[in-house]
Amino acid sequence: MKNKNKNKNVRSYSLRKGVLGLIVMLLCFNIQTVNAQPIDASGWGFNNIGVEDINDPSFGAGYFFYVAAFPILQEYPGPDHFQMGLVSTWMGPQYVSAHDTEDFYNTIEGGVGWWHDTRFALDVPKYGMGAVCFDFNQWANGVGAGSSQIRGDGHRDWDVPGGKYGAVQLSPNLLWPPDGLNLKNDTRGEFLGYGWSPLPLTEPMATTYGENFPTGNQCWTLFLNTTNFKGPAAFVMPTFWTETILDRPELAGAFLDTLPSVEHIGTGIEHMETPALISLDVGGKTYARTLPFVFPASSSDTTDLVRDLRVYSKDAMWNDMVSWFNGGAAVTPGFKAAGTRALDYYFEGSVDGTLGFQGDPYEAEALMDQDSYIQRQAWPDGSACGFEFDLSGGVTRVGDTFILPEFYEIESIDEQHQWVPIPESSVPAVTGLLTNTPTIGPRADDIPYLTPLEPDCHLQGLNAWTSPGPVAGPFKVQLGDGSELTYYWYRFIDQPAVIHANLPANQRQLLQERVEKIHLDWHYTDEHLAPPLSGALASLDPGLIVTPPTGMEVGYVAIVSRQELSTTEPDFDPPTPDPATFASAPAALSSSQITMTATTGSDTSGPVEYYFNETSGNPGGTDSGWTTNRVYSDNGLDASTQYTYTVTMRDDLGNTGIASGGASATTPPGGTVPVAIIGSWTSGTSHTVESGSDRALVFIAHAESSADTSDLGSVTYGGQVMTKVIERNEDSGFSAYTCAFILD
């Protein structure tokens, strides 16, 4: 496959043949310099991920997989010299003779990453769609987003539709920003589940836009699986594939509106550009400084990049949907196992990565030696793959992150020049690389995304956005990237993408009826897809999740009309206190249980969540996962064992604070624990010390009242404040109150 588009402001990936395993660097070795000035350079590369070839064309109804999402750099360097995707896919149609046509290209691709035209980027990637029609005539990146001419004022040109009408909003509970689908700001290696499968939402058409050119009825639909959104999100309008080739009848039936997908899904990591610097020392030796890549740790020396690839036949969902839409039983959310097949990954050998530049003052070629510190690996069961790191080869681990080398020099290895990682201490000061860093630029957030619904858009009057137009709005919401969305509610078939498709009246009505069936029976919290076999699910920015207005729960969708930098200062602050602290330090309740309580967190973007992390690694110790409960009990522990815990807090936008200091508790020996009542009192909240030692004291209080509810705030024993571990107040005409305190 190839991408003929030469404009760098293209949010589309292309699978480049012939680059795998070849890493080239352009520089020269004959320059003598005393006061070297670093030269701007770039890094790039492509790592293809092998996928099992099952050679079964019946599995042509799409795919689904999980990809790890994380910041690839420690700081976002700006869009001018940075474009990179994490693991992404390229899915084309199964072979037909039209593929012999020069420049034939037709895919659904895209994924999580950063693009040159991203305006509101952070270190966390966004998801971009990436449907590409014949020969890159147009591409769709999301609802209201796609290929477009750019006007002199920097705004998109709506006089030329391009791919901006290619994607149709399906879910009534999700907003799609034109800048891409936001993940939560604290995403650090969690898995975004996504994939594509066709739904029969329309019927085949013999004519398209009044021309005698057929269009099929495969509405390729994006399915997502995250913690806060699950199921179908949007689909590609079938006319997207055919509208630019109506004068090419020989290509009829050659595209994804009609054809099944290839069962062998192209997968890889495309690194198009990152900034770097290159310089020479006084003897002409060549050195480089990069922005080092970072990867989340999945084990002591590996990172999981992608896992659990599944391909589908039409038995998985399509056939049942056809029956449902023709009067049969409603389809239960999810893909049927009978039409699903798991594929293994193959991923081994050297990692591809290029660093170089061309032109003055010098140029040459060199290979890059990465074998000393990173290797591609597929895990033994084939379900996942990633990178394996050699921590003695220049990779460092900081917390849960691997950091790749930052500095390199040219060495001759096997009679070839190669880049070899070196420590900072080995970089000569004369190169200027110790005092200069690769370019970090601002993000391009000064120009908003406009649509014809906005008064300052150049296109006004009757158009797909205004005729018939929305039924409710405007509404506004702020996202974690600091942007603000303006959106309106449309009847489903009146949204701009459907209006632009110019469907016959009977097709429009049929489409509305079928979507209403989905809205009635499927909910965005339904489990449509099996969870990852390992790892945690990622979350979308909570600002993207919306609830339809009353009366619009079925058959309506929210469409973003504007995205701009918010005038309200974005919230990037974690909850306070930061670092988090314990209100009650970990304390053993038994030989197998330790309990603790975090100090209540406060945040303007609540609710606050807590993460209790057991750091000793001793058998039985378990983390809590993110929870809104600030009390945590770790059960199933070993007796006579010390366990250490920290607590961390985050807000609803994903702003995560610093972990507390570690606090330890030791479980007592196992066996029978003697229990005895050593005293009691009926009034007051303090008690003098009873005789005895080496014991855990438990205080239990109970009160009943026909008046107000009770609340016992604190208890003191021998001058020491006891810790409240449980409290319950049942109030149904008569109050019954119970609480318990402990003192270890």
N, C-alpha and C positions, 0 to 999 in steps of 0.2 A: 504494500500500500504506500501511497505517497501523498504528501500535502503540497499542492501547487501554490498555495497562498503564500505570498512573500511579505504580507503585512504582519508585523510582529504583534499588533493588537488583535490577535485572533485567539479566541478561547476554544481551541480545538486541538486535540492530540493527533499525531500521525505516527504510525509504526514504521520506522525507517529501517529498510533492509541494509545489510552490509556493515552496520556500525558495531555489532555486538563483538565484544572482546578487543576492539581496537580503540586505543586511547592515544590521541595525538596532541602534542603541544607545540605551538609555534613560537620559536625564539631563536636567538643566535648566540654563538659562543666566541666570537672574535672581537668583542668590544672591550676596550680597556677604559675603565672609568674610576675616578677618585671620589667624586661626589654624585653617586648614582641617585636618580630620581625614579621611584617606583612607577611602573607603567600599568595602567588599567588593563585587566585581563578578564576572562570569563571562564566559568566551568560549565560543562555539559556532559551528557551521556545518556545511555539507554540500557536498561537491564530487562531483557525478555524473561518472562517466567513461563516455563514449559508446563503444558496442561495435557493430561491423558487424552489421547485420540481414540474415541470409542467406535468411530466409523459406523454410526447408526443414525441416519438422517431423520429418523422419526423424532429424535430429540431436538426439534427445531422450533421450540416455543419459548426460547429465552433461557435465562440463567438467573442465579442469585448467589451472592457470596458476602463475606465480611472482610472489610479492609481496616487496618489500624489507622487511626487519625491522630496526628500529633504535630507539634511544631518541629520542622526539620532544621531550623536555625534558631539560635538563642535570641535573635532580634530580627524583626521583619525589616529587610533592607530597602523597602520601597519598590514600586513596580517597574521602574525603568530598566533595571538589569536583573530582574528576578522573575522567572516563570518555571514552575515545576509542579508535576503531579506526583502524588504518592501512588500506590498501586491502583491501576486503572485497567479498563477493558476496551476491546475493539470487537464489536459484534456485527458482522455483515450477513448478507443473505446467502443461502446455498447457491451453488454454481448454476448459471444459465449461460447460454451462448452470448448474451449481451455483455458478459464480463470480458469478452475479447475486444470490446470497443475500447478505443484509445481513451485513457484517462478515466476509465470506469472506477467509481468510488462511491460507496453507499454504506454507512455504518451508524450504529449507535455507540458512542464512546463517552469520553468525559470521565469525571471522577472527583476525588478530593484533591485540592491543590491551590496554587496561587498563579494568577495570570497577569500579563502585562497590562491588561485593561481593567484589572480589579481596582475599584476606587476606595473601598472601605475595608481594606485588608488589615488583619492582625497577624500575630505569629501563628495562630490556629488556622488551619486551612478551611476553605468553604467547599461545598459540593456544587459542581456545575454539570449540566446535563450533557450536551454534546451530540445531538442528532445531526448527521451530515448527509445531505442529498447529493445527487450526481455531480461528480467533478468539483465538489465544493462550491456549487452554485449558490448555496445558502446553508446555514446551519442554525440550529436552535439550541440555546443554552439554558432555557427555563421559560416559565410563563412570562411573556412580555420582554424576553431577552433573546438576542441572537445576532447573526451577522447584520451589519448596518454600515452605511456610509456615515462618516462623521462630518458635520457641518463646520464652517469656519469658526463658529463660536464654541466649538467643543461638544455640542450636543448631537445626539443621534438624529439621523434624517428619517423622519416618518413618511416622507413622500415616496421613499423606496422601502417597501415592506421588509425585504431581506428575510431573515429567519425569525423575526420578532413575533410573528404570529404562528410559529410552528408548534408550540407546546400549549396544551389545553389544561386548565386547572380542573382537577377532578374532585379532590377532597374539599369538603366544606369546613374543615378545621385547620387548614394550613395556609399560611401566607408564603408566596414565593417572591423574594426580593430580586430585582434585576441584576444585582451584584453577585448573586449566588446564595445558596442555602447555608445559613449560619449554623455552626455547631456551638455548643457552650464554650465559653472562654477558657474553661479549665480542662479542656480535652487533652489528655496526655497518654495516648496509646489505647484508648477504648476503641471498640470495633463498631464502625458504621455498617449496618447491613443494608445492601441495596441490590437491585437487579431489575430486569425487564422481562415482561411477558405480554403477549398480545391479548386484548379483550375484544370481543365482537360487538362493540358499541354502535357501529354503523353497519350498513349493508353495502355490498359492492355496487359501484356506479359505472354505467357504460360511457358516460360523458363526464368531463371535468372542466369546470369553468366554461361550459358551453361548447367545448371542443370534443371531437370524437376520439377521446383518449380515455381508456378505462382507469379507474382507481379502485384498489382493493379495500377490504374492510378490517385489516389488522390494525387496531389502535394499540400500538406498543406502549405499555403502561409501566411507569416507574413505581416499584414497590420499595418501601423503606421499612427498616426495623431499628428503632431506637428506644430509649427508655420512655420517651414522652410522645412519640408518634409512631404508629404501626399501620402498614397497609398501603393501598394505592394512593399516590399523591397527584400525579399528572400523567398525561399521555401525549404522544405525538399524533397530530391530526393526519390521517392517511393522505390527504391532498398535499401535504408538505413534500412528500417524495415525488410527486408527479407534476406539480404546478410549474416547475421551471423547464420541463422537457416536453411540453405539449406539441412542439413542432418536430419531435423525434419519435414517430410511431414505431420504429424498429426497437425501441427500448421499452415498449409496453410490457408490463408483467415482470420486469427485471429488478424490482425494488422491494423494500421491506413492507410496503403496503399489501403485497401479495405473497411474497416468497417466505418460506420458513428461514429461520436463522441457522447459521452454521453451528454444528454441535461442538465444535472445537473453538472455545472462546479465547481470543487473543488477549493476553494479560502481560503487563509490564510496568516498569517505573520509568517515566520519561522526564529527564532533567534537561530542560532547554537552556537555562542560563542562570548562573549566580555570579556575583561580582568577586573578583580576586585581584591581587597585585603581583607583579613580577619585577625583579631587579637583579643587578649584578654586583659582585664585590670588586675589589681593586684588581684582582687577577682575571676577571671575566667569568667567574663561576656564577651560575644562575640559581636564584632562589625565588621562592613564591610564598605568599601569605594568602590564606583562604578564609572564608567564613566557615568554620568547621560545622559539619553536619552533626546533629544529635538524634539519638534514637532511644525510645523507651525500653527499659530492661524487662524482658519476659522471664529471664532466668539469670544465672550468674554470668553468662557470656553470650546470650542470644537475644534477639528481638523478633517477635512474630509480626510479619507484615500483612499477611492475607491468609484466610482460612475458609474451609467448608464451602467449596464451590459445588453448586448443584445446577444441572441442566434439566430442562423440562420438555416433555412431549405435550401434545394437546390434550392428553388424558389427565394431565395434572390440574387443569382448570378450564381451558377453552371449551371443551365439549360440554361440560356441565353448564357453563355460562350460556351457550347456545340454547340448550334445553330450557334453562330458566327464562331467558328472554322470549322464548316461544311458548310460555305458559306452564312450564314444568316447575318442579320444586325449587325453592330458593337455595342458592349455593352457600354452604357453610364457609366462613372465612378460612383461607388456607389452601395450600397446594397439596393435592393428593399424592400419597407415597407411590401409588401405582404408576404415576407419570413423572417420577422424579428419579434422577440418577446422580450419585456423587462422583466427582472426578478427582483424581490424584494430581498433585503438583510435582513438577520436576524442576529443580533449581539448584545448580551446583556450579563450581568453578570460580573463575576470577570475576570480580565486580568491575563493571565498566564505568569509567569516569574520565572526563577530559578537562584539561586546563590549558588555555592558550589565548593567543591573539595573533593578528596579522598586521603587516605593514611596518612603517617606521616605528622605532629605530632599528628593529631587528626581527628576524623570523627564522625558525628552524622547526625540527620535529623531534618529539621524544615520547616514549611510552611512560605510563604511570604505574609504578609498582605498588599495588594495593594488597597483593597477596600476603604481605607480612602482617597485616592487621585486620583484614575483613574477608570473609568468604560467603558465598551464597550457599544456602542449605535448605533442603526440603526435609521435614521431620519424618521419622521412620514410617509412620502410618500413612504418609502422603496427604494428610488432611490439611496441612499448613506448611508455610515456608517463610523464610526470613533470612537474616544475616547472623553469622557467628563471628565474634570478635576475639582477637588475641590481645589481651590487656598488656602483654609484654612488648607489643609491636607499635606502641604509640597511642593506642586507644585508652582513654581514662574513663573511669566510672565515678560519677558524682551523684550520690543518692540513687535514684531509680533511673538514671540516664547515662547512656554511653556517649562520649564526646570524641569524635574522630580528630586526627591530627590537624593542626592549623598551619604548620610551616613545613616546607619541602625544599630539597635541593636536587640538582641534576647529578646523577651518577651514571657511570657506564656499567651496565650489567649485561653479560652475555653479548658483548660487542654492540649493545644498543643503549642509547641514552634513555634514562627513565627518571621519573620523579620519585624520590625516596623521602619518607617522612623523617623529620629531625626535630629535636626539642628546641624550644625558643632560645636556650642558651647557646646553641650552635649557629645562630643567625648573626652574621657580621653586622655591626652597627652601621657600617658605611652603606649598606644596601638601602637604608631608610625604612626597611620593613618593620622595625621595632617601634617606630614612632608614627607610622602611617598604617591605616587600616583600610580594607576594601570599602568602597563607597556605600554609605548608608544614607538613603534619601528619604524625603517625606512621602507619604502616601498621597494619591491623587484624589483627594476628597473635596476639592473646591468646586467641582462641577456636578450638579445633581443629575440623577436620571429623571427625565421628563417623559410624559406620554401626552397624547392629544386631549386627554381629559383635563390637563392642567392649563390655566390661562396663559402662562408664560412659555408654553410649547409653540413652536412655529406653525404646526398644523392645527387649524381650528375648523369649525363648521361641522357638517355631517360627515361622519366617518365611522369606522368599526367600533370606536370607543364611545361615541355619543349617540348612535342611532341603532337600537332604541336607547342604549345607555343604562346606567346603574339604577337601582331602585332604593338604595340607602347609602348614606355616607355624606361627607367624608369622615373617616375614623383615622386615628393616629396611634402609633406605637413606637417605642424606642427599643433598639436592639443593642446587644452587648458590644457591637463594633463601633458604637457612637453615632450611628445613623438613625434617622427617623423615617418610618414608612407612613405614607398616606394611602389609604385603601378604601374601596367601595364594594358594595355587595351587588352582584348581578344575578339575574336568573341565569341558570347554567348555559342555555343555548344562546343567550344574548351577550355572553362575554366576547371580547374582541376577537379572539382566535377563532371562535366558531362562526361569528359573523363574516370574518375574512374568508373562510372556507367556502362561502356561498353555496351551501348545501340546498338541495331541493326541499320544499316545505315538508314533504312526507318524511324525509330523512331527518330533518330537524326535530320533528315531533317524536319520531322513534328514538332519537338520541336522548331527548329529555326524559322520556319514559324509562329508558334503561338506566340512566344515571340515577333517577329517583329510586328505583329498586335498590341500587347499591347504597344510596344514602340512608334508606330505611333499614336495611338489614345488616350493613357493615358499619362498624364504628372504629375510630382511629385508635382505640385501645385494644381492639381484638388482636389475638395472636394469629397473624397470617403466616408466619414463618418460624421454623424451629430456631431456637437461640443458638449462639455459637457454642461449639463443643468445649471451648476454653476461652477465658477472658471475659471482660465486662462490656456491656453495651454502651455506646456513646449516646449523648443527648443533643437534641436540637436546641438552639436558643429558645428559651420559653416564650419570648415575644412573638415567635412565629406561630404559636398555637392559639387559635381563635375559636370563639363560640358564636354561631350565627345568631342574629337578632330573632326575637320571638316571631314565629310564623315563617321563618326562612331556614328552618333546620333541614329541610329536604328540597333539593332541586335548585339550590343557590350556592354561589361560591364567592369568596373574597378575592379581588384583583387589586394588586398594588399599582397605583397611578403615579407615585413619586417616591424617590429615595434620595435623601439629602442629609448633609451633616446636621445633627441635632443642635439646636440653639441651647439646649439644656446640657450642662456639663455631664458627659457620660460617667457612669459609675463603674470605676475599675478598682474600687476599694473593697477589701475583704471585710467580713464582720469583725467587730471588736468584742472582747480584747484580742489583740493581735501582737504577739503569739497568743494562741488559746491557752487556757489554764484549767485546772481541775478545781471544782467547787468541793468535791470530796475525792481524795486520792484513792487509787485502787486499794481495796481491802478484801481479804479472803473471808468468804462466808462459810466455806466448808473446804474439805480436802480436794474438791473438784470445781469450785466456783469462786470467781473474783468479781466484785462489782465496783463501779466507779461512777462519778457524776461530773460532767463538764460544767464550767461556769456558763451561764446563759449568754448566748451571743446576741448582739444587736446589729441590725443592718437596715438601711433604707430600702434595699432590694430583697427583703425577706421572702419566704421564711428561711431561717438559718438551718443548715444541716451540719451534722457532726460525724467525724470519722475517727473511731478509736482503733489505733494500730498497735498490735502486739509485736514488739521489736526484738525480744530475746531469741525467738526462734525455737524455744523449748517445746517439746511435744504437747499437743493439745491446744496451744495458744492460737486464738483466732481473731482476725480483724472483724469489726462490726459491719463494714460497708457504710455507705452514706445513709444517714438516718436523721429524722427530725427529733428523735428521742435523745435527750442529753444524758440519760442514764443507760449504762451498758453493763451487762453481766456476761462474762466469758465462762462458759460451762464446758464440761468434759476435760478438765485439766488434770495433770498428774499430781499426786500428793507429794508433799515435801519438796516443792519446786518453786523457784522464783520466776515470776513473769513481770515484764516491763511494758508499760503502755504510754503512748502519746495520744493527744487528741488534736484534731484539726477541724476548722470550720470553713464553710463556704456559703455564699448567698445564692439566690435563685438565678443570677446571671452567670454563675460559675466562678466568681471571684473568690479565690482560695487563699486563706491566710497561712501563717507560719505555724508549724506544729509546736505544741507545748514541749517543755522538757519532759524527759522520761520519768515515770514514777513506778516504783516496783512494789509488789506484794508477794508473799510466800505462802503457799497453801500449807496447811497443817498436815501431820501424818494421817494416813488413811486409817480405817477401822471405825469402830463404834465411838461416837463422840458423846460423853455423858452430858445430860441436860438436867439442870436443877434450878428451881426458883430460889433466888438468894434474898429476895426482898420485894416488897410492894408498897405502894402508897396511893392514896386516892386524891391527893391535892398537891399542887406545886409541881415544878418542873425540874427539881434537882434532888439528888439523893447522896447521902454520905457513903463512903467506901465500905463494902462488906469484906469480911476476911476471906482470904483465898488468893491464888495466883495462877498464872499460865492458863488463861481462859479468854474466850470471846464472850462479851456481854451483849445481850439482846434485850432491848426494852420494847414492850408492846403496850400500846394504849388503845382503849376502846371507849367510845362515848355514844350515847343515844339521846336524841332531843326531838321534841315536837316543834321546836322553834327553828332558829337558824342552823345552818351547817356548821360543823366544828372545824377547827384548824389548830393543830399543835405545831408551833414553829420550831422550837428547839428544846432539847433535854440535856441536862448536865449531870454527870456522874463523877463524884470526887473532884469536882472542879474542871473536868474535861468535857468538852462539847461532844455529844454523840452525833453520829451521822444518820440522817433519815434515809432509809432504803426503800420504803414503800408507803404509800398513802392512798386511801380510798374513801370517798364520801358518797354514799348512796342517799339520794334525797327524793322521796316520792310521798310527800305528805308527812313523813316521819324520817328524821335524819339518823343514819347509822354511820359512825365514823371509826375507822381503824387505821393505825399507822404503826410503823416499827422503826426503831433506831438501833444502831450497833456501835460498839466500842471495842476495838481489837486490842 
